[in-house]
Amino acid sequence: MPKRNYKFNKRTLQFEEVKITIKTRLLKALSVIATGMVFATAVIFLAYTFLDSPKEKMQKREIAQLKMQYKLMNEKLDMMDKALVDMADRDDNIYRVIFEAEPVPTAVRKAGFGGTDRYDKLEGYKNSEIIIETAQKLDRIHSQLVVQSKSFDEVYDMARNKSQMLACIPAIQPVSNKDLKRLSSYYGYRTDPIYKVKKFHPGIDFSAPTGTEIYATGDGVVSEIVHSRRGYGNRLTIDHDYGYETMYAHIHEFKVRKGQKVKRGQLIATVGNTGKSTAPHLHYEIRKNGNRVDPIYFFFNDLTPEEYEKVLDLSTRPSQSMD
């Protein structure tokens, strides 16, 4: 039986039944629904703001795990980077020194590996910084590994061709000089025989009679033959590869031609007195990568330790060049 509500009418002094209209019922229903929706919205907002769902909790655990893995990965990459630096140092200062090769330029080792927009796709995320940092380290290490791999390939080739390289390096005196008496002027500042002033002498002079045989001091190719009455006079240059060149000046007669391959100890010319020269002699120079170096350190194949010490001692004494 439906519940009925009554209201006391003061005018008639009687209780009258209160009749609820459809409109009133509808308004009450809407009011209840609205209140419920507001309450539900508040509960949902608070729940999503301050409470995590099981799925969110699982995702947060996964993100924390990923962050830890990225951190460990970056630490390993830092260790790899240090190992690469050590490898590059040994490559430049040990392996390449042994084979007399130039070190790999720093600009090549630190070469770029991409443009500024290379990591655009990794930006815009909450953890973009650690992801981009890791990607940059990986790219940098990959680039350095490629350079180092190529360098080791070169060192391997040099090791495989070590005997050939040793044969090419100038290692004997260019004229027969067993008693060391033909060494007349050394590398460094010497008195010029004509101008009588101190001038830099970029080679070594061997005094010898005209026609004395001159030998190639290492395997190579005759790269230049010059006929001249000035300066060094008639001269001959041999390209030994590996950055080495030797030059023989004041020649009387050439025994080889330009472009000819020669072997260490092979007759290439004879001593003369051509050009700016005060007496028959050979002016001998060694160049390494285009720079003149002291030839006295390249006589190790035909001098005993005692003879070499004697030559070093003689080279420090005052002397006058012959050209």
C-alpha positions as CSV (number, residue, x, y, z in Angstrom):
1,M,0.0,0.0,0.0
2,P,1.5,3.3,-1.1
3,K,2.5,5.7,1.7
4,R,0.4,8.9,1.9
5,N,1.4,12.2,3.4
6,Y,-1.0,14.6,5.1
7,K,-0.7,18.3,5.9
8,F,-2.8,20.2,8.5
9,N,-4.8,23.1,7.0
10,K,-5.1,25.9,9.6
11,R,-7.9,27.5,7.7
12,T,-10.1,24.5,7.6
13,L,-8.7,23.0,10.7
14,Q,-8.4,19.6,8.9
15,F,-5.7,17.3,7.7
16,E,-5.5,17.2,4.0
17,E,-3.7,14.7,1.9
18,V,-0.6,16.1,0.1
19,K,-0.6,15.1,-3.5
20,I,2.9,15.0,-5.2
21,T,2.8,16.0,-8.9
22,I,4.8,14.4,-11.6
23,K,6.8,17.6,-11.9
24,T,7.7,17.5,-8.3
25,R,8.7,13.9,-8.5
26,L,10.8,14.6,-11.6
27,L,12.6,17.5,-9.9
28,K,13.4,15.4,-6.9
29,A,14.7,12.6,-9.1
30,L,16.9,15.0,-11.1
31,S,18.2,16.5,-7.9
32,V,19.1,13.1,-6.6
33,I,20.8,12.2,-9.9
34,A,22.7,15.5,-10.0
35,T,23.9,15.1,-6.4
36,G,25.0,11.6,-7.2
37,M,26.9,12.7,-10.3
38,V,28.7,15.5,-8.4
39,F,29.7,13.1,-5.7
40,A,30.8,10.4,-8.2
41,T,32.8,13.0,-10.1
42,A,34.5,14.1,-6.9
43,V,35.3,10.5,-6.0
44,I,36.6,9.7,-9.4
45,F,38.8,12.9,-9.5
46,L,40.2,12.2,-6.1
47,A,40.8,8.5,-7.0
48,Y,42.6,9.4,-10.3
49,T,44.6,12.2,-8.7
50,F,45.8,10.6,-5.5
51,L,45.3,6.9,-6.0
52,D,46.8,4.5,-8.5
53,S,45.0,1.8,-10.3
54,P,46.6,-1.7,-10.3
55,K,47.5,-1.1,-14.0
56,E,49.1,2.3,-13.2
57,K,51.0,0.7,-10.3
58,M,52.4,-1.9,-12.6
59,Q,53.4,0.7,-15.2
60,K,55.1,2.8,-12.6
61,R,57.1,-0.3,-11.5
62,E,58.1,-0.9,-15.1
63,I,59.2,2.7,-15.6
64,A,61.3,2.6,-12.4
65,Q,62.9,-0.7,-13.6
66,L,63.6,0.9,-17.0
67,K,65.2,3.9,-15.4
68,M,67.4,1.7,-13.4
69,Q,68.4,-0.3,-16.5
70,Y,69.2,2.9,-18.4
71,K,71.3,4.0,-15.5
72,L,73.2,0.7,-15.5
73,M,73.5,0.9,-19.2
74,N,75.0,4.4,-19.0
75,E,77.5,3.2,-16.5
76,K,78.6,0.4,-18.8
77,L,78.8,2.8,-21.7
78,D,81.0,5.1,-19.6
79,M,83.3,2.1,-18.9
80,M,83.4,1.3,-22.6
81,D,84.2,4.9,-23.4
82,K,87.2,4.8,-21.0
83,A,88.4,1.6,-22.5
84,L,88.2,3.1,-26.0
85,V,90.2,6.1,-24.8
86,D,92.9,3.8,-23.4
87,M,92.8,1.7,-26.6
88,A,93.2,4.9,-28.7
89,D,96.1,6.0,-26.5
90,R,98.0,2.7,-26.9
91,D,97.2,2.7,-30.6
92,D,98.7,6.2,-31.1
93,N,101.6,6.0,-28.7
94,I,102.7,2.4,-28.9
95,Y,101.5,0.5,-32.0
96,R,101.8,3.3,-34.4
97,V,105.1,4.5,-32.9
98,I,106.6,1.0,-33.4
99,F,105.7,1.1,-37.1
100,E,106.6,4.8,-37.4
101,A,103.1,5.8,-38.4
102,E,101.4,9.1,-37.7
103,P,98.8,9.0,-34.9
104,V,95.1,9.2,-35.9
105,P,94.1,12.9,-35.7
106,T,91.8,13.8,-32.8
107,A,89.4,15.4,-35.2
108,V,89.0,12.1,-36.9
109,R,88.6,10.1,-33.7
110,K,86.0,12.7,-32.4
111,A,84.2,13.0,-35.7
112,G,80.5,14.0,-35.7
113,F,77.9,11.3,-36.0
114,G,74.7,13.2,-36.9
115,G,72.8,16.5,-37.2
116,T,71.0,18.4,-34.5
117,D,67.7,16.8,-35.4
118,R,68.9,13.3,-35.0
119,Y,67.2,12.8,-31.7
120,D,64.0,14.8,-32.4
121,K,61.9,11.7,-32.3
122,L,63.1,11.0,-28.7
123,E,62.0,14.4,-27.4
124,G,58.7,15.3,-25.8
125,Y,58.6,12.4,-23.2
126,K,58.8,12.6,-19.5
127,N,62.1,10.6,-19.6
128,S,63.5,12.0,-22.9
129,E,66.7,13.3,-21.2
130,I,68.0,9.9,-20.1
131,I,67.0,8.2,-23.4
132,I,68.7,10.9,-25.6
133,E,71.8,10.8,-23.4
134,T,72.0,7.0,-23.8
135,A,71.5,7.3,-27.6
136,Q,74.2,9.9,-27.9
137,K,76.7,7.8,-26.0
138,L,75.9,4.7,-28.2
139,D,76.3,6.7,-31.4
140,R,79.6,8.3,-30.1
141,I,81.1,4.9,-29.1
142,H,79.9,3.3,-32.4
143,S,81.7,6.1,-34.4
144,Q,84.9,5.8,-32.4
145,L,84.8,2.0,-32.7
146,V,84.6,2.3,-36.5
147,V,87.6,4.7,-36.5
148,Q,89.6,2.4,-34.2
149,S,88.8,-0.7,-36.3
150,K,90.1,1.0,-39.4
151,S,93.2,2.1,-37.5
152,F,93.9,-1.5,-36.3
153,D,93.4,-2.7,-39.9
154,E,96.2,-0.2,-40.9
155,V,98.4,-1.4,-38.0
156,Y,97.8,-5.0,-39.1
157,D,98.9,-4.2,-42.6
158,M,102.0,-2.4,-41.4
159,A,102.8,-5.4,-39.2
160,R,102.3,-7.8,-42.1
161,N,104.6,-5.5,-44.2
162,K,107.1,-4.9,-41.5
163,S,110.0,-6.4,-43.4
164,Q,109.1,-4.3,-46.4
165,M,109.0,-1.2,-44.3
166,L,112.3,-1.9,-42.7
167,A,113.9,-2.4,-46.1
168,C,112.6,1.0,-47.2
169,I,113.7,3.1,-44.2
170,P,117.2,4.7,-44.8
171,A,119.6,2.7,-42.7
172,I,123.1,2.8,-44.1
173,Q,125.7,5.4,-45.1
174,P,125.4,6.5,-48.8
175,V,129.1,6.0,-49.5
176,S,131.6,3.4,-48.3
177,N,133.0,4.8,-45.1
178,K,134.3,2.0,-42.8
179,D,136.9,4.2,-41.1
180,L,134.4,7.1,-40.7
181,K,137.0,9.5,-42.1
182,R,134.7,10.7,-44.9
183,L,132.2,12.4,-42.6
184,S,133.2,16.0,-43.0
185,S,130.2,18.1,-41.9
186,Y,127.2,17.3,-39.8
187,Y,123.6,18.3,-39.5
188,G,122.9,21.6,-37.7
189,Y,124.4,25.1,-37.6
190,R,127.8,25.1,-39.4
191,T,130.1,27.7,-40.9
192,D,129.3,28.4,-44.6
193,P,132.5,27.8,-46.7
194,I,131.7,30.8,-48.9
195,Y,129.9,33.3,-46.8
196,K,131.9,32.4,-43.6
197,V,128.8,32.8,-41.4
198,K,126.8,30.3,-39.3
199,K,124.1,28.7,-41.4
200,F,121.8,25.8,-40.8
201,H,123.2,22.7,-42.6
202,P,120.2,20.4,-43.2
203,G,122.2,17.3,-44.0
204,I,125.6,15.5,-43.8
205,D,128.6,15.9,-46.1
206,F,130.8,13.0,-47.1
207,S,134.1,14.1,-48.6
208,A,135.3,11.7,-51.3
209,P,137.1,11.8,-54.7
210,T,135.1,12.5,-57.8
211,G,133.7,9.2,-59.1
212,T,133.3,7.6,-55.7
213,E,130.2,5.3,-55.7
214,I,127.0,6.5,-54.0
215,Y,124.5,3.9,-52.8
216,A,120.7,4.0,-52.1
217,T,120.3,3.9,-48.3
218,G,116.9,2.2,-48.5
219,D,114.5,0.6,-51.0
220,G,112.4,3.1,-53.0
221,V,111.7,4.8,-56.3
222,V,113.8,7.5,-57.9
223,S,111.4,10.5,-57.8
224,E,113.6,13.3,-59.0
225,I,116.8,13.8,-61.1
226,V,118.0,17.4,-61.5
227,H,120.8,18.7,-63.6
228,S,122.0,22.1,-62.3
229,R,125.1,24.2,-61.9
230,R,123.8,26.1,-58.9
231,G,123.0,25.3,-55.2
232,Y,123.0,21.6,-54.7
233,G,124.1,21.0,-58.3
234,N,123.2,17.7,-59.9
235,R,120.9,16.0,-57.4
236,L,118.8,12.9,-57.0
237,T,115.9,12.1,-54.8
238,I,114.5,8.7,-53.7
239,D,111.0,8.3,-52.4
240,H,111.1,5.4,-49.9
241,D,107.4,5.5,-49.0
242,Y,106.3,5.5,-45.3
243,G,107.0,9.2,-45.3
244,Y,110.7,8.9,-46.0
245,E,112.8,10.6,-48.8
246,T,116.5,10.9,-49.3
247,M,118.3,13.5,-51.3
248,Y,121.9,13.1,-52.8
249,A,123.5,16.3,-54.1
250,H,126.6,17.5,-56.0
251,I,126.5,14.4,-58.2
252,H,129.0,13.8,-60.9
253,E,127.2,11.0,-62.9
254,F,123.8,9.4,-62.5
255,K,123.5,5.6,-62.6
256,V,119.7,5.4,-62.5
257,R,116.8,7.1,-64.2
258,K,113.7,8.8,-62.8
259,G,110.9,6.4,-61.9
260,Q,113.3,3.5,-61.5
261,K,112.9,1.2,-58.5
262,V,116.1,0.8,-56.4
263,K,117.2,-1.5,-53.5
264,R,119.3,-0.6,-50.5
265,G,123.0,-0.7,-51.3
266,Q,122.3,-0.3,-55.1
267,L,124.7,2.0,-57.0
268,I,122.7,5.1,-58.0
269,A,125.4,7.8,-58.8
270,T,128.9,9.0,-58.2
271,V,130.4,11.8,-56.1
272,G,131.0,15.1,-57.9
273,N,131.7,18.8,-57.3
274,T,128.7,20.4,-59.1
275,G,126.8,23.4,-57.9
276,K,127.8,25.4,-54.8
277,S,130.6,23.2,-53.7
278,T,134.2,23.8,-52.5
279,A,135.5,20.3,-53.2
280,P,134.2,16.9,-54.4
281,H,131.7,15.6,-51.8
282,L,128.3,14.2,-51.3
283,H,125.6,16.2,-49.5
284,Y,123.1,13.8,-48.1
285,E,119.6,14.6,-46.6
286,I,116.8,12.6,-45.1
287,R,113.2,13.9,-45.0
288,K,110.4,12.5,-42.9
289,N,106.9,13.7,-43.9
290,G,108.5,16.6,-45.7
291,N,110.7,17.7,-42.8
292,R,114.5,17.4,-42.8
293,V,115.8,15.2,-40.0
294,D,119.4,14.4,-38.8
295,P,120.8,11.5,-41.0
296,I,123.2,10.5,-38.3
297,Y,120.4,8.6,-36.6
298,F,119.9,6.4,-39.7
299,F,123.2,4.6,-39.9
300,F,122.3,1.8,-37.6
301,N,122.6,-1.0,-40.2
302,D,126.3,-0.6,-40.9
303,L,127.8,0.8,-37.7
304,T,128.7,-1.0,-34.5
305,P,127.6,0.6,-31.2
306,E,131.2,1.8,-30.6
307,E,131.3,3.4,-34.1
308,Y,127.9,4.9,-33.6
309,E,129.0,6.5,-30.3
310,K,132.1,7.9,-32.1
311,V,130.0,9.4,-34.9
312,L,127.7,11.0,-32.3
313,D,130.7,12.5,-30.6
314,L,132.2,13.8,-33.8
315,S,128.8,15.4,-34.8
316,T,129.0,17.8,-31.7
317,R,132.4,19.2,-32.7
318,P,132.7,22.5,-34.7
319,S,133.1,22.0,-38.5
320,Q,132.6,23.8,-41.8
321,S,130.1,22.6,-44.4
322,M,131.4,22.0,-47.9
323,D,128.4,23.5,-49.7
